Structure formats: structure tokens, C-alpha cells
Amino acid sequence: MNNNYECIICIVNHGYTDLVVESAKRAGATGGTIFSARGTGNKEIEEFFGVVVTPEKDVALILVPRAIRDKVMESINEGAGMSTAGMGIAFSLPVSDVVGLAAPSGDGKQGK
């Protein structure tokens, strides 16, 4: 088993996950999993932060080696962060074990 990975979770406005994935790939990620979600923002949050909280959200889960986590998160923030149309937030969680992943072998094929 391998525990040298982090799971980056990025929540963006509906329809903006392409920005997240493109940004993550530019920083070395190989892909992710996208699903739809619904936010539960309230009026006080909207007034305090000065942004409209839309309930329709998309979530991207991106598993990356711990060594590139910061670079990937910085790239996501630039491409899909709060100052973009995606208005995304991202955070990471340590992953205790990973099985079933093969590291790229360098020739475009999956390695052992």
C-alpha cells in the first residue's frame, strides 16, 4: 500500500470543473473525479463576503502525489479560485492508503 498521496477537493460553481481539471493537469495531476453537489449557503454569508452563493455546485476529487500537492492547489486557485467565474475553494486531505494505482512508466503506458 502507498500513503504518499493527498486528495484535493475542489468545490466550484456548476459547469466550471473543466477549469479545475485543466489547472490541475498543468501542475502535474493526471485527472480526477467530478460529481454534482448542492451548497447550503445562507444570506449572512452572502452579505459578509459580498458574493452570491449559488446552490448548484460541482466537486472535483483529485488524487495527487504529496510532493506536487502545493503546486496543484496553487494552479487550481489561479484557474478556478474565488477570483474567477468558477468561484472555487480547494482543500486537501491526507490519504492513508492507496491501492490500484499504477505510476506512469514514461512511455504513455501504465507501469507496474
Backbone torsions as a table, in degrees:
resi	resn	phi	psi	omega
1	MET	NA	157.7	-175.0
2	ASN	-127.7	129.2	179.0
3	ASN	-119.3	27.1	-179.8
4	ASN	-97.6	31.1	-177.5
5	TYR	-121.9	157.9	174.3
6	GLU	-128.4	147.5	174.6
7	CYS	-103.1	116.9	175.7
8	ILE	-93.2	127.6	179.6
9	ILE	-113.8	123.8	-179.0
10	CYS	-125.8	126.1	-180.0
11	ILE	-110.8	122.1	-178.2
12	VAL	-131.3	165.5	173.4
13	ASN	-60.1	148.9	-178.7
14	HIS	-52.8	131.7	176.1
15	GLY	94.3	2.0	-175.4
16	TYR	-112.9	15.3	-179.0
17	THR	-69.2	-23.8	176.2
18	ASP	-59.4	-38.1	177.1
19	LEU	-61.3	-40.7	-179.3
20	VAL	-64.7	-51.8	-175.7
21	VAL	-64.9	-43.8	178.4
22	GLU	-60.6	-43.4	179.8
23	SER	-64.3	-43.4	-179.9
24	ALA	-64.0	-41.6	-179.7
25	LYS	-65.8	-36.3	177.8
26	ARG	-60.4	-27.5	-177.6
27	ALA	-97.2	4.3	174.5
28	GLY	114.3	-6.0	176.4
29	ALA	-70.6	156.1	-178.7
30	THR	-104.4	-10.4	179.3
31	GLY	160.6	-166.9	-178.8
32	GLY	-170.2	-176.1	177.3
33	THR	-120.6	132.3	-176.5
34	ILE	-115.8	138.5	172.1
35	PHE	-147.5	161.2	-179.2
36	SER	-88.0	150.1	179.9
37	ALA	-147.6	174.9	178.4
38	ARG	-132.9	125.9	179.5
39	GLY	-81.0	163.0	-179.5
40	THR	-127.2	40.7	179.9
41	GLY	-62.3	158.5	177.7
42	ASN	-127.9	172.5	-174.5
43	LYS	-61.0	-37.4	-179.5
44	GLU	-63.4	-39.6	177.5
45	ILE	-63.2	-43.9	179.7
46	GLU	-60.7	-43.1	-179.1
47	GLU	-69.5	-41.3	-177.3
48	PHE	-66.4	-48.0	-176.8
49	PHE	-88.6	-12.6	179.1
50	GLY	72.8	24.6	177.9
51	VAL	-128.2	150.5	175.7
52	VAL	-84.8	127.5	180.0
53	VAL	-93.5	110.5	178.6
54	THR	-90.2	137.4	-175.4
55	PRO	-72.3	-26.0	-178.3
56	GLU	-80.8	118.0	-177.8
57	LYS	-128.8	161.3	169.4
58	ASP	-123.4	147.2	-178.6
59	VAL	-123.8	133.3	175.5
60	ALA	-113.5	129.5	172.9
61	LEU	-107.4	123.2	-176.4
62	ILE	-129.1	116.8	178.9
63	LEU	-92.5	122.2	-177.7
64	VAL	-133.5	154.5	171.6
65	PRO	-60.5	141.2	-178.7
66	ARG	-53.2	-33.8	-176.1
67	ALA	-63.6	-24.7	-178.9
68	ILE	-110.2	4.5	-177.2
69	ARG	-53.3	-51.6	-176.6
70	ASP	-61.3	-42.7	179.3
71	LYS	-62.2	-42.8	179.8
72	VAL	-66.2	-43.9	-179.2
73	MET	-65.4	-38.9	176.9
74	GLU	-62.9	-41.8	179.5
75	SER	-66.0	-41.5	177.0
76	ILE	-62.0	-43.2	-179.8
77	ASN	-61.4	-40.2	178.3
78	GLU	-67.4	-41.2	-174.7
79	GLY	-86.2	-28.1	-173.5
80	ALA	-142.1	18.3	-176.7
81	GLY	-74.8	-170.4	-175.6
82	MET	-61.1	-24.3	-179.2
83	SER	-88.3	8.5	178.9
84	THR	-114.4	174.2	177.9
85	ALA	-63.6	-27.2	178.7
86	GLY	-69.5	-25.4	-179.6
87	MET	46.4	48.4	-174.0
88	GLY	-87.9	152.8	168.6
89	ILE	-120.3	147.2	179.5
90	ALA	-135.4	145.5	173.4
91	PHE	-149.0	163.1	-179.1
92	SER	-125.0	154.7	176.7
93	LEU	-130.9	140.1	176.3
94	PRO	-67.5	145.3	178.2
95	VAL	-108.2	122.2	-174.4
96	SER	-73.6	-35.2	179.0
97	ASP	-150.4	147.6	176.5
98	VAL	-134.5	131.2	173.2
99	VAL	-130.9	156.7	175.7
100	GLY	87.1	2.9	177.6
101	LEU	-99.6	142.6	174.2
102	ALA	-118.4	133.0	178.1
103	ALA	-74.1	142.6	176.3
104	PRO	-58.9	140.0	-177.8
105	SER	-88.6	-4.1	179.6
106	GLY	99.3	-15.8	-179.7
107	ASP	-108.2	15.4	179.9
108	GLY	88.2	-9.4	178.6
109	LYS	-103.1	152.8	179.4
110	GLN	-71.6	138.1	179.5
111	GLY	-87.2	-169.2	-178.4
112	LYS	-76.9	NA	NA
